[in-house]
Amino acid sequence: MPLLSTKIQADVRKALEEMAGPVKLVMFTQAAQALECEMCAETRALVEEIAALAPAGKLNVEVKDFVADTAAVEAYQVDKIPAIALVGAKDYGIRFYGIPAGYEFSSLMDDIVTVSKGESVLAPATKAAVAKLNQPVHIQVYTTPT
Amino acid sequence: MLAHRLAMESDWIRADMVEATEFPHLANKYQVFGVPRTIINETIQIEGAVPEPMLVNELLKVLDGQA
């Protein structure tokens, strides 16, 4: 049974029509011992449902095992699951941790389209300020599904 | 999400959106009571929605060695 209602599927399909280039969703889950990751199976199902609603070939899913695929875990700097790395022309360091429900869901849709276009759409003053950075910055935004 | 767009703009920035209820130990660690809560380099913490210029100001504190 699909996770997304017919109405939401239509909304997602419409939103993803705006995609320009291809985007990859690299999903980190835990296949064996699924009890350890409560939302992993649902997150994976959701990601696959979303990808199926995108224009053909535009949104691809890769599934990695958090325990077995150590090289990928290190390359994508993933430290907890479920995790989704949103990769466009390159890996910009965009991650979603936990099932993307509620507010996270609309952020995911927006981000997929933004990443597919390869342009941050930030104000010129913001871009100028960000260009001054010379050391790593890790931003975490905590949200809830409501 | 703004933080993700910042990550697109700079190779120095990486940004996570984290669903707090699934990671209660982290919600505890960062004292997440109201959302959204933004944490920068484990030190700067901002409660609530953050407008773009404000988030940029906070990011520049990293340059100043404040985070």
Backbone of each chain as ProteinMPNN parsed JSONL, in Angstrom:
{"seq_chain_A": "MPLLSTKIQADVRKALEEMAGPVKLVMFTQAAQALECEMCAETRALVEEIAALAPAGKLNVEVKDFVADTAAVEAYQVDKIPAIALVGAKDYGIRFYGIPAGYEFSSLMDDIVTVSKGESVLAPATKAAVAKLNQPVHIQVYTTPT", "coords_chain_A": {"N_chain_A": [[0.856, -1.203, 0.0], [0.644, 2.161, -0.918], [2.575, 4.818, 0.617], [2.079, 7.468, 0.246], [-0.757, 9.544, -0.237], [-3.225, 9.643, -2.9], [-3.676, 12.257, -3.654], [-1.424, 13.599, -2.637], [0.528, 12.31, -4.064], [-0.028, 13.339, -6.585], [0.556, 16.034, -6.134], [3.286, 15.858, -5.585], [4.25, 14.834, -7.972], [3.727, 16.957, -9.66], [5.318, 18.985, -8.496], [7.868, 17.92, -8.919], [8.098, 18.056, -11.621], [9.335, 20.353, -12.19], [11.998, 19.831, -12.113], [15.377, 20.087, -13.266], [18.228, 19.08, -14.009], [19.474, 15.663, -13.366], [18.994, 14.042, -10.19], [20.31, 12.397, -7.353], [19.247, 10.258, -4.821], [20.78, 9.175, -2.093], [20.362, 6.677, -0.01], [20.718, 5.717, 3.321], [20.475, 2.859, 5.192], [19.538, 0.086, 7.293], [19.787, -3.121, 6.669], [19.829, -5.838, 7.672], [18.941, -6.782, 11.019], [16.785, -4.994, 11.37], [15.295, -4.038, 13.421], [16.803, -2.282, 14.839], [16.615, 0.149, 13.657], [14.096, 2.099, 13.611], [12.574, 3.606, 11.723], [13.636, 3.028, 9.273], [12.815, 1.203, 7.202], [10.398, 2.312, 6.383], [11.241, 4.838, 5.555], [12.852, 4.203, 3.415], [10.932, 3.076, 1.682], [9.351, 5.313, 1.238], [11.142, 7.076, -0.042], [11.614, 5.648, -2.393], [9.064, 5.663, -3.474], [8.702, 8.395, -3.955], [10.725, 8.858, -5.854], [9.724, 7.439, -7.995], [7.773, 9.101, -8.886], [8.916, 11.161, -10.177], [9.971, 12.906, -13.21], [10.94, 10.759, -15.915], [13.937, 9.064, -15.248], [15.051, 11.203, -13.874], [15.231, 11.268, -11.091], [16.983, 9.337, -9.016], [17.494, 6.475, -6.955], [19.781, 5.29, -4.599], [20.626, 2.678, -2.518], [22.214, 2.248, 0.519], [23.919, 0.219, 2.897], [24.186, 0.901, 6.261], [25.815, -0.469, 8.018], [27.28, -2.339, 6.477], [28.254, -0.994, 4.158], [30.785, 0.559, 4.477], [32.598, 2.268, 3.186], [31.0, 4.011, 1.723], [29.565, 5.181, 3.8], [31.575, 6.591, 5.049], [32.431, 8.257, 2.965], [30.164, 9.826, 2.522], [29.872, 10.915, 4.964], [28.023, 10.061, 6.955], [26.33, 9.716, 9.994], [24.245, 8.598, 11.386], [21.134, 6.796, 11.159], [17.732, 6.527, 9.774], [19.221, 7.911, 6.81], [19.439, 10.378, 4.265], [21.23, 11.326, 1.502], [21.401, 14.044, -0.585], [22.124, 14.359, -3.812], [23.364, 16.231, -6.476], [24.692, 17.663, -9.281], [27.012, 17.501, -7.955], [28.096, 16.303, -4.694], [26.76, 18.243, -2.367], [26.788, 18.254, 0.319], [24.376, 17.925, 1.557], [22.034, 16.688, 3.758], [19.454, 14.536, 5.032], [18.159, 13.464, 8.028], [16.406, 10.897, 9.549], [12.917, 10.08, 9.06], [11.615, 11.77, 6.274], [9.112, 13.49, 6.989], [6.143, 15.545, 7.26], [7.105, 18.864, 7.801], [9.705, 18.412, 6.944], [9.25, 16.944, 4.665], [8.231, 18.71, 2.703], [10.452, 20.309, 2.528], [12.269, 18.521, 1.473], [11.196, 18.072, -1.096], [11.4, 20.677, -2.193], [14.183, 21.008, -2.037], [15.094, 18.972, -3.741], [14.316, 19.917, -6.241], [15.677, 22.382, -6.299], [18.374, 21.538, -6.095], [18.497, 20.105, -8.455], [18.567, 22.113, -10.264], [20.921, 23.288, -9.723], [21.558, 25.756, -8.571], [21.863, 27.963, -5.888], [20.115, 29.987, -5.207], [20.418, 32.109, -3.387], [20.548, 35.308, -1.692], [22.455, 38.009, -3.157], [24.08, 39.334, -1.239], [24.292, 37.387, 0.7], [25.667, 35.378, -0.668], [28.091, 36.68, -1.061], [28.993, 36.973, 1.553], [29.22, 34.302, 2.369], [31.234, 33.471, 0.703], [33.471, 34.299, 2.023], [34.104, 32.404, 3.877], [36.398, 30.169, 5.432], [36.802, 27.838, 6.677], [35.546, 24.653, 7.935], [32.006, 24.391, 8.177], [29.37, 23.2, 9.978], [26.049, 22.762, 9.821], [23.169, 22.065, 11.636], [19.764, 21.394, 11.53], [17.132, 21.031, 13.58], [14.001, 19.479, 13.501], [10.461, 18.705, 13.772], [7.92, 16.26, 12.889], [5.394, 17.458, 12.908]], "CA_chain_A": [[0.0, 0.0, 0.0], [1.549, 3.321, -0.98], [2.607, 5.688, 1.795], [1.541, 8.779, -0.112], [-2.135, 9.518, -0.746], [-3.318, 9.979, -4.33], [-3.555, 13.719, -3.777], [-0.03, 13.98, -2.411], [1.28, 11.817, -5.223], [-0.234, 14.313, -7.669], [1.314, 17.238, -5.762], [4.714, 15.554, -5.731], [4.526, 14.701, -9.413], [3.711, 18.328, -10.199], [6.508, 19.694, -7.992], [9.087, 17.37, -9.506], [8.156, 18.411, -13.05], [10.233, 21.51, -12.274], [13.394, 19.408, -12.075], [16.171, 20.319, -14.465], [19.154, 17.947, -14.15], [19.178, 14.501, -12.529], [19.365, 14.081, -8.779], [20.427, 11.071, -6.772], [18.981, 10.17, -3.386], [21.54, 8.055, -1.553], [19.682, 6.39, 1.245], [21.446, 4.82, 4.206], [19.548, 2.128, 6.035], [20.156, -1.081, 7.894], [18.96, -4.215, 6.153], [19.712, -6.846, 8.732], [18.658, -6.17, 12.32], [15.962, -3.814, 11.097], [14.742, -3.545, 14.684], [17.642, -1.208, 15.362], [16.299, 1.407, 13.011], [12.636, 2.038, 13.583], [11.928, 4.21, 10.552], [14.438, 2.791, 8.068], [12.052, 0.567, 6.113], [9.421, 3.287, 5.883], [11.961, 5.896, 4.844], [13.257, 3.64, 2.116], [9.722, 2.949, 0.851], [8.943, 6.669, 0.871], [12.114, 7.579, -1.018], [11.373, 4.95, -3.668], [7.785, 6.165, -4.003], [8.938, 9.747, -4.469], [11.536, 8.761, -7.076], [8.875, 6.934, -9.079], [6.873, 10.163, -9.326], [9.68, 12.186, -10.895], [10.109, 12.646, -14.648], [11.75, 9.555, -16.136], [15.396, 9.159, -15.171], [15.548, 12.414, -13.209], [15.453, 11.069, -9.662], [17.422, 7.959, -8.83], [17.738, 6.085, -5.568], [20.813, 4.288, -4.297], [20.465, 2.281, -1.119], [23.46, 1.762, 1.124], [23.745, -0.339, 4.236], [24.976, 1.659, 7.231], [26.8, -1.339, 8.657], [28.146, -3.025, 5.508], [28.873, -0.121, 3.143], [31.574, 1.503, 5.265], [33.219, 3.28, 2.324], [29.974, 5.023, 1.415], [29.26, 5.881, 5.053], [32.659, 7.546, 5.269], [32.435, 9.25, 1.876], [29.037, 10.74, 2.689], [29.925, 11.411, 6.357], [26.741, 9.782, 7.585], [26.61, 9.198, 11.336], [23.057, 7.999, 11.988], [20.169, 6.373, 10.13], [17.865, 6.613, 8.323], [19.843, 9.119, 6.27], [19.343, 10.569, 2.818], [22.134, 12.331, 0.94], [20.773, 14.551, -1.805], [23.292, 14.634, -4.649], [23.037, 16.698, -7.816], [25.898, 17.622, -10.102], [28.015, 17.007, -7.0], [27.589, 16.178, -3.332], [26.896, 19.558, -1.748], [26.764, 18.122, 1.772], [22.974, 18.041, 1.982], [21.596, 15.443, 4.371], [18.231, 14.45, 5.817], [18.235, 12.361, 8.978], [15.071, 10.576, 10.026], [11.98, 10.003, 7.93], [11.23, 13.129, 5.869], [7.662, 13.665, 7.094], [5.736, 16.883, 7.674], [7.887, 19.978, 7.274], [10.859, 17.847, 6.244], [8.824, 16.45, 3.357], [8.198, 19.807, 1.728], [11.845, 20.727, 2.334], [12.889, 17.547, 0.567], [10.707, 18.368, -2.449], [12.035, 21.932, -2.626], [15.62, 20.785, -2.201], [15.328, 18.151, -4.939], [14.202, 20.793, -7.417], [16.78, 23.349, -6.234], [19.628, 20.838, -6.427], [18.464, 19.72, -9.874], [18.883, 23.311, -11.052], [22.318, 23.603, -9.442], [21.724, 27.16, -8.18], [21.424, 28.064, -4.497], [19.081, 31.03, -5.088], [20.631, 32.936, -2.197], [20.712, 36.724, -2.005], [23.853, 38.354, -3.47], [24.816, 39.645, -0.002], [24.561, 36.099, 1.352], [26.738, 34.708, -1.423], [29.342, 37.403, -0.806], [29.407, 36.643, 2.921], [29.588, 32.878, 2.387], [32.51, 33.343, -0.022], [34.575, 34.606, 2.943], [34.369, 31.281, 4.77], [37.672, 29.497, 5.168], [36.897, 26.641, 7.515], [34.313, 23.87, 7.846], [30.816, 24.792, 8.926], [28.374, 22.137, 10.03], [24.764, 23.286, 10.29], [22.14, 21.053, 11.87], [18.466, 21.997, 11.813], [16.255, 20.03, 14.18], [12.57, 19.749, 13.284], [9.598, 17.563, 14.096], [7.02, 16.03, 11.754], [4.119, 18.21, 12.95]], "C_chain_A": [[0.885, 1.244, 0.0], [1.447, 4.175, 0.29], [1.948, 7.028, 1.506], [0.14, 8.637, -0.665], [-2.118, 9.919, -2.219], [-3.118, 11.474, -4.544], [-2.102, 14.152, -3.634], [0.838, 13.481, -3.55], [1.17, 12.816, -6.38], [0.562, 15.586, -7.395], [2.805, 17.03, -5.978], [5.092, 15.497, -7.205], [4.644, 16.09, -10.039], [4.965, 19.091, -9.774], [7.766, 19.221, -8.713], [9.194, 17.617, -11.01], [9.106, 19.58, -13.27], [11.7, 21.105, -12.315], [14.097, 19.688, -13.389], [17.071, 19.095, -14.663], [18.781, 16.791, -13.229], [19.692, 14.675, -11.1], [19.381, 12.651, -8.259], [20.085, 11.164, -5.293], [19.741, 8.944, -2.885], [21.016, 7.798, -0.148], [20.475, 5.387, 2.066], [20.462, 4.182, 5.172], [20.292, 0.945, 6.653], [19.272, -2.258, 7.54], [18.742, -5.276, 7.221], [19.417, -6.106, 10.035], [17.832, -4.897, 12.164], [15.339, -3.235, 12.36], [15.531, -2.367, 15.223], [17.28, 0.144, 14.772], [14.813, 1.448, 12.71], [12.037, 2.512, 12.251], [12.64, 3.898, 9.245], [13.609, 2.225, 6.911], [11.055, 1.548, 5.506], [10.083, 4.389, 5.082], [12.361, 5.415, 3.46], [12.06, 3.553, 1.178], [9.29, 4.327, 0.351], [9.847, 7.237, -0.217], [11.876, 6.935, -2.392], [10.066, 5.394, -4.306], [7.971, 7.532, -4.632], [9.686, 9.678, -5.793], [10.695, 8.314, -8.263], [7.967, 8.016, -9.645], [7.589, 11.254, -10.114], [9.671, 11.89, -12.389], [11.143, 11.545, -14.882], [13.245, 9.84, -16.067], [15.922, 10.34, -14.388], [15.915, 12.171, -11.741], [15.755, 9.601, -9.407], [17.766, 7.69, -7.375], [18.852, 5.062, -5.506], [20.645, 3.955, -2.837], [21.768, 1.689, -0.599], [23.154, 1.217, 2.514], [24.721, 0.341, 5.198], [26.076, 0.827, 7.862], [27.793, -1.899, 7.634], [28.907, -2.072, 4.572], [29.715, 0.971, 3.801], [32.216, 2.601, 4.406], [32.238, 4.405, 2.016], [29.638, 5.851, 2.651], [30.314, 6.962, 5.309], [32.644, 8.645, 4.211], [31.331, 10.287, 2.069], [28.946, 11.297, 4.104], [28.581, 11.249, 7.068], [27.001, 9.183, 8.96], [25.404, 8.605, 12.036], [22.083, 7.653, 10.866], [18.748, 6.406, 10.664], [18.448, 7.949, 7.865], [19.624, 9.165, 4.763], [20.347, 11.644, 2.433], [21.54, 12.737, -0.404], [21.898, 15.044, -2.701], [22.847, 15.077, -6.04], [24.263, 16.544, -8.708], [27.089, 17.194, -9.244], [27.344, 16.838, -5.643], [27.849, 17.504, -2.628], [26.965, 19.478, -0.218], [25.367, 18.305, 2.336], [22.489, 16.697, 2.5], [20.246, 15.631, 5.065], [18.393, 13.248, 6.741], [16.862, 12.132, 9.576], [14.126, 10.583, 8.842], [11.539, 11.413, 7.545], [9.71, 13.294, 5.824], [7.372, 15.109, 7.472], [6.554, 17.966, 7.002], [9.096, 19.479, 6.488], [10.48, 17.423, 4.836], [8.812, 17.578, 2.332], [9.597, 20.357, 1.492], [12.544, 19.804, 1.352], [12.474, 17.832, -0.872], [11.385, 19.626, -3.003], [13.505, 21.726, -2.933], [15.922, 19.968, -3.451], [15.309, 19.045, -6.176], [15.365, 21.789, -7.453], [18.1, 22.707, -6.646], [19.654, 20.467, -7.904], [18.819, 20.909, -10.763], [20.293, 23.806, -10.787], [22.591, 25.041, -9.009], [21.088, 27.362, -6.795], [20.297, 29.069, -4.271], [19.205, 31.795, -3.776], [20.802, 34.386, -2.631], [22.184, 37.021, -2.297], [24.684, 38.648, -2.216], [25.185, 38.361, 0.735], [25.713, 35.399, 0.656], [28.084, 35.36, -1.14], [29.877, 37.053, 0.58], [29.935, 35.207, 2.985], [30.942, 32.658, 1.702], [33.708, 33.616, 0.884], [34.955, 33.423, 3.822], [35.671, 30.583, 4.403], [37.875, 28.297, 6.091], [35.543, 25.93, 7.513], [33.192, 24.438, 8.718], [29.813, 23.653, 8.836], [27.1, 22.714, 10.628], [23.818, 22.117, 10.484], [20.837, 21.79, 12.183], [17.553, 20.893, 12.327], [14.804, 20.436, 13.958], [11.775, 18.567, 13.823], [8.58, 17.417, 12.977], [5.771, 16.894, 11.765], [4.24, 19.521, 12.177]], "O_chain_A": [[1.782, 1.364, 0.835], [0.403, 4.248, 0.938], [1.343, 7.645, 2.382], [-0.138, 7.738, -1.458], [-1.132, 10.461, -2.72], [-2.47, 11.895, -5.502], [-1.609, 14.969, -4.412], [1.781, 14.158, -3.957], [2.154, 13.098, -7.065], [1.17, 16.152, -8.304], [3.5, 17.909, -6.489], [6.114, 16.039, -7.626], [5.541, 16.355, -10.839], [5.598, 19.76, -10.59], [8.624, 20.026, -9.073], [10.253, 17.413, -11.604], [9.618, 19.784, -14.371], [12.563, 21.955, -12.532], [13.521, 19.555, -14.469], [16.714, 18.178, -15.403], [17.876, 16.92, -12.405], [20.683, 15.36, -10.85], [18.578, 11.812, -8.666], [20.578, 12.047, -4.592], [19.387, 7.812, -3.212], [21.207, 8.599, 0.767], [20.86, 4.331, 1.564], [19.718, 4.867, 5.874], [21.513, 0.83, 6.544], [18.154, -2.386, 8.039], [17.612, -5.566, 7.614], [19.639, -4.898, 10.115], [18.142, -3.861, 12.752], [14.906, -2.083, 12.373], [15.001, -1.547, 15.973], [17.615, 1.179, 15.348], [14.34, 0.913, 11.707], [11.111, 1.896, 11.723], [12.281, 4.451, 8.205], [13.693, 2.71, 5.783], [10.884, 1.612, 4.288], [9.559, 4.825, 4.057], [12.223, 6.132, 2.469], [12.162, 3.916, 0.006], [8.912, 4.488, -0.809], [9.369, 7.811, -1.195], [11.933, 7.609, -3.42], [9.966, 5.49, -5.529], [7.456, 7.797, -5.718], [9.322, 10.362, -6.749], [10.918, 8.749, -9.393], [7.446, 7.876, -10.752], [6.954, 12.16, -10.653], [9.399, 10.762, -12.798], [12.107, 11.422, -14.127], [13.752, 10.738, -16.74], [17.137, 10.478, -14.244], [16.824, 12.816, -11.218], [14.893, 8.737, -9.562], [18.262, 8.563, -6.663], [18.866, 4.091, -6.263], [20.532, 4.852, -2.001], [22.341, 0.769, -1.184], [22.254, 1.692, 3.207], [25.93, 0.351, 4.968], [27.14, 1.344, 8.203], [28.997, -1.934, 7.886], [30.065, -2.321, 4.236], [29.4, 2.156, 3.698], [32.356, 3.737, 4.858], [32.589, 5.585, 2.043], [29.449, 7.064, 2.565], [30.002, 8.079, 5.724], [32.822, 9.822, 4.525], [31.532, 11.475, 1.816], [28.037, 12.068, 4.409], [28.076, 12.179, 7.697], [27.796, 8.252, 9.092], [25.521, 8.15, 13.174], [22.203, 8.164, 9.753], [18.549, 6.324, 11.876], [18.189, 8.989, 8.471], [19.622, 8.139, 4.083], [20.318, 12.749, 2.975], [21.22, 11.895, -1.243], [22.554, 16.037, -2.386], [22.062, 14.397, -6.7], [24.801, 15.449, -8.869], [28.048, 16.603, -9.741], [26.176, 17.183, -5.465], [28.991, 17.851, -2.328], [27.171, 20.486, 0.458], [25.197, 18.783, 3.457], [22.522, 15.695, 1.787], [19.933, 16.695, 5.6], [18.724, 12.15, 6.293], [16.226, 13.07, 10.057], [14.482, 11.033, 7.752], [11.126, 12.18, 8.415], [9.102, 13.243, 4.755], [8.257, 15.817, 7.952], [6.684, 17.987, 5.778], [9.464, 20.071, 5.473], [11.289, 17.527, 3.914], [9.324, 17.422, 1.223], [9.908, 20.819, 0.394], [13.316, 20.252, 0.505], [13.316, 17.831, -1.77], [11.876, 19.636, -4.132], [14.016, 22.201, -3.948], [16.9, 20.24, -4.148], [16.175, 18.942, -7.045], [15.965, 22.013, -8.504], [18.85, 23.266, -7.446], [20.708, 20.509, -8.538], [19.312, 20.734, -11.877], [20.811, 24.642, -11.527], [23.731, 25.499, -9.074], [19.939, 26.986, -6.563], [19.602, 29.008, -3.257], [18.2, 32.092, -3.13], [21.152, 34.667, -3.778], [23.067, 36.361, -1.748], [25.85, 38.262, -2.136], [26.261, 38.262, 1.323], [26.625, 34.888, 1.305], [29.096, 34.674, -0.996], [31.08, 36.859, 0.754], [30.975, 34.945, 3.589], [31.699, 31.765, 2.081], [34.83, 33.22, 0.568], [36.016, 33.434, 4.447], [36.003, 30.426, 3.228], [38.993, 27.809, 6.257], [34.525, 26.514, 7.144], [33.416, 24.897, 9.838], [29.456, 23.205, 7.746], [27.071, 23.106, 11.794], [23.679, 21.272, 9.6], [20.818, 22.704, 13.008], [17.24, 19.943, 11.609], [14.423, 21.583, 14.194], [12.338, 17.567, 14.268], [8.388, 18.347, 12.194], [5.138, 17.054, 10.721], [3.277, 20.284, 12.1]]}, "seq_chain_B": "MLAHRLAMESDWIRADMVEATEFPHLANKYQVFGVPRTIINETIQIEGAVPEPMLVNELLKVLDGQA", "coords_chain_B": {"N_chain_B": [[15.305, 24.165, 1.901], [16.874, 26.672, 3.819], [19.447, 26.262, 5.053], [20.372, 24.061, 3.611], [20.574, 25.196, 1.104], [22.612, 26.953, 1.568], [24.641, 25.125, 1.908], [24.867, 24.281, -0.682], [26.002, 26.475, -1.816], [28.57, 26.766, -0.787], [31.599, 24.935, -0.516], [32.611, 24.573, 1.966], [30.56, 24.322, 3.675], [28.369, 22.045, 5.257], [25.128, 20.646, 5.632], [22.569, 19.476, 7.768], [19.299, 18.215, 7.982], [17.385, 17.305, 10.658], [15.264, 14.947, 12.046], [13.835, 15.35, 14.964], [12.397, 13.688, 16.819], [13.119, 11.088, 16.28], [15.677, 10.861, 17.131], [16.221, 11.002, 20.038], [18.335, 11.219, 21.885], [19.988, 13.078, 20.772], [18.305, 15.24, 20.565], [18.068, 15.76, 23.229], [20.74, 16.322, 23.866], [21.179, 18.713, 22.48], [19.298, 20.218, 23.639], [16.701, 20.439, 22.505], [13.711, 21.825, 22.48], [11.812, 23.492, 21.365], [10.959, 23.707, 17.919], [11.852, 24.961, 14.636], [15.285, 24.171, 15.539], [18.43, 25.47, 15.268], [21.746, 24.472, 14.908], [25.087, 25.411, 14.886], [28.224, 24.301, 14.086], [28.36, 22.849, 16.507], [28.258, 24.708, 18.552], [27.01, 27.366, 18.27], [23.65, 28.173, 18.837], [20.367, 28.442, 17.673], [17.08, 29.38, 18.203], [13.954, 28.647, 16.686], [12.522, 29.811, 13.505], [14.88, 30.965, 11.157], [15.76, 33.906, 9.61], [17.325, 34.603, 6.428], [19.466, 36.695, 6.433], [20.098, 36.714, 9.163], [21.01, 34.126, 9.694], [23.273, 34.144, 8.137], [24.826, 36.081, 9.475], [25.337, 34.67, 11.827], [26.832, 32.582, 10.782], [29.122, 33.934, 10.017], [30.321, 34.337, 12.412], [31.798, 32.135, 12.748], [34.045, 32.604, 11.253], [35.168, 34.543, 12.82], [36.143, 33.09, 14.799], [34.436, 32.432, 16.784], [33.013, 30.14, 16.778]], "CA_chain_B": [[15.655, 24.682, 3.236], [17.967, 27.651, 3.73], [20.748, 25.672, 5.394], [20.776, 23.214, 2.487], [20.987, 26.07, -0.008], [23.946, 27.445, 1.949], [25.569, 24.02, 1.625], [25.079, 24.279, -2.142], [26.786, 27.644, -2.21], [29.955, 26.69, -0.328], [32.165, 23.615, -0.232], [32.949, 24.506, 3.391], [29.353, 24.104, 4.483], [27.488, 20.89, 5.096], [23.922, 20.939, 6.409], [21.699, 18.339, 8.043], [17.966, 18.416, 8.559], [17.279, 16.148, 11.545], [13.935, 14.756, 12.627], [14.226, 15.261, 16.372], [11.773, 12.628, 17.618], [13.796, 9.819, 16.051], [17.013, 10.883, 17.733], [16.001, 11.692, 21.322], [19.58, 11.517, 22.591], [20.512, 14.317, 20.195], [17.369, 16.302, 20.967], [18.485, 16.052, 24.604], [22.082, 16.922, 23.835], [21.08, 20.093, 22.025], [18.183, 20.86, 24.355], [15.691, 20.815, 21.522], [12.347, 21.834, 23.015], [10.998, 24.074, 20.305], [11.594, 23.549, 16.617], [13.178, 24.391, 14.396], [16.433, 24.637, 16.308], [19.591, 25.416, 14.382], [23.019, 24.394, 15.614], [26.217, 25.619, 13.983], [29.514, 23.827, 14.639], [28.169, 22.365, 17.882], [28.312, 25.764, 19.559], [25.969, 28.393, 18.125], [22.32, 27.574, 18.822], [19.337, 29.441, 17.389], [15.74, 28.801, 18.331], [12.941, 29.176, 15.778], [12.873, 30.019, 12.094], [15.962, 31.95, 11.068], [15.813, 34.56, 8.3], [18.615, 34.471, 5.746], [20.548, 37.568, 6.92], [20.473, 36.341, 10.525], [21.818, 32.908, 9.628], [24.568, 34.55, 7.589], [25.532, 36.715, 10.597], [25.806, 33.612, 12.723], [27.892, 31.851, 10.071], [30.342, 34.744, 10.0], [30.966, 34.189, 13.713], [32.77, 31.049, 12.587], [35.26, 33.268, 10.775], [35.728, 35.286, 13.95], [36.61, 32.145, 15.809], [33.464, 32.284, 17.862], [32.368, 28.816, 16.687]], "C_chain_B": [[16.906, 25.55, 3.114], [19.333, 27.03, 3.999], [21.267, 24.79, 4.261], [21.231, 24.054, 1.307], [22.345, 26.69, 0.294], [24.99, 26.372, 1.654], [25.86, 23.933, 0.129], [26.062, 25.373, -2.53], [28.256, 27.517, -1.847], [30.405, 25.268, -0.045], [32.537, 23.481, 1.245], [31.752, 24.092, 4.241], [28.71, 22.758, 4.186], [26.317, 21.094, 6.058], [23.025, 19.717, 6.539], [20.341, 18.839, 8.484], [17.719, 17.155, 9.377], [15.896, 16.08, 12.173], [14.135, 14.392, 14.104], [13.637, 14.064, 17.124], [12.446, 11.268, 17.399], [15.166, 9.748, 16.694], [16.953, 11.595, 19.079], [17.288, 12.027, 22.059], [20.204, 12.803, 22.054], [19.604, 15.494, 20.553], [17.704, 16.732, 22.397], [19.787, 16.825, 24.621], [22.005, 18.401, 23.479], [19.897, 20.829, 22.64], [17.102, 21.338, 23.384], [14.316, 20.697, 22.156], [11.396, 22.404, 21.982], [11.726, 23.876, 18.987], [11.089, 24.628, 15.652], [14.242, 24.936, 15.343], [17.663, 24.414, 15.438], [20.859, 25.409, 15.205], [24.142, 24.527, 14.603], [27.503, 25.223, 14.694], [29.436, 23.5, 16.123], [28.076, 23.471, 18.915], [27.212, 26.816, 19.438], [24.618, 27.701, 18.028], [21.279, 28.677, 18.617], [17.98, 28.777, 17.445], [14.8, 29.446, 17.308], [13.44, 29.337, 14.355], [13.895, 31.149, 11.998], [15.962, 32.589, 9.683], [17.237, 34.522, 7.731], [19.709, 35.392, 6.284], [21.021, 37.19, 8.329], [21.364, 35.108, 10.504], [23.213, 33.234, 9.092], [25.422, 35.209, 8.675], [26.129, 35.681, 11.527], [26.943, 32.828, 12.078], [29.21, 32.615, 10.125], [31.046, 34.716, 11.356], [32.001, 33.069, 13.669], [34.109, 31.641, 12.156], [35.967, 33.987, 11.913], [36.266, 34.379, 15.036], [35.655, 31.983, 16.973], [32.748, 30.943, 17.813], [33.217, 27.833, 15.899]], "O_chain_B": [[17.857, 25.211, 2.409], [20.276, 27.257, 3.241], [22.466, 24.774, 3.983], [22.159, 23.679, 0.591], [23.14, 26.927, -0.617], [26.094, 26.679, 1.202], [26.959, 23.557, -0.277], [26.855, 25.212, -3.458], [29.109, 28.094, -2.522], [29.687, 24.491, 0.586], [32.757, 22.367, 1.72], [31.897, 23.588, 5.355], [28.529, 22.377, 3.029], [26.482, 21.639, 7.149], [22.755, 19.016, 5.563], [20.243, 19.781, 9.27], [17.83, 16.048, 8.85], [15.423, 17.052, 12.763], [14.545, 13.28, 14.439], [14.309, 13.485, 17.978], [12.348, 10.389, 18.256], [15.75, 8.669, 16.788], [17.552, 12.656, 19.255], [17.337, 13.018, 22.788], [20.868, 13.531, 22.791], [20.077, 16.601, 20.81], [17.633, 17.914, 22.732], [19.919, 17.845, 25.298], [22.672, 19.236, 24.091], [19.542, 21.927, 22.21], [16.654, 22.483, 23.438], [13.81, 19.591, 22.349], [10.312, 21.868, 21.752], [12.956, 23.876, 18.938], [9.993, 25.153, 15.845], [14.104, 26.035, 15.879], [17.901, 23.313, 14.94], [21.034, 26.239, 16.097], [24.151, 23.839, 13.582], [27.826, 25.743, 15.762], [30.336, 23.834, 16.895], [27.827, 23.175, 20.084], [26.548, 27.121, 20.429], [24.445, 26.766, 17.247], [21.303, 29.705, 19.293], [17.753, 27.743, 16.817], [14.852, 30.657, 17.094], [14.593, 29.049, 14.035], [13.777, 32.164, 12.684], [16.144, 31.893, 8.684], [18.215, 34.423, 8.471], [20.804, 34.909, 6.571], [22.202, 37.329, 8.649], [22.365, 35.053, 11.218], [24.208, 32.666, 9.541], [26.615, 34.923, 8.78], [27.275, 35.798, 11.959], [27.904, 32.453, 12.75], [30.279, 32.021, 10.261], [32.233, 35.033, 11.445], [32.955, 33.055, 14.447], [35.167, 31.232, 12.634], [37.196, 34.037, 11.969], [36.777, 34.839, 16.057], [36.023, 31.457, 18.024], [31.958, 30.633, 18.705], [32.827, 26.679, 15.727]]}, "name": "protein", "num_of_chains": 2, "seq": "MPLLSTKIQADVRKALEEMAGPVKLVMFTQAAQALECEMCAETRALVEEIAALAPAGKLNVEVKDFVADTAAVEAYQVDKIPAIALVGAKDYGIRFYGIPAGYEFSSLMDDIVTVSKGESVLAPATKAAVAKLNQPVHIQVYTTPTMLAHRLAMESDWIRADMVEATEFPHLANKYQVFGVPRTIINETIQIEGAVPEPMLVNELLKVLDGQA"}
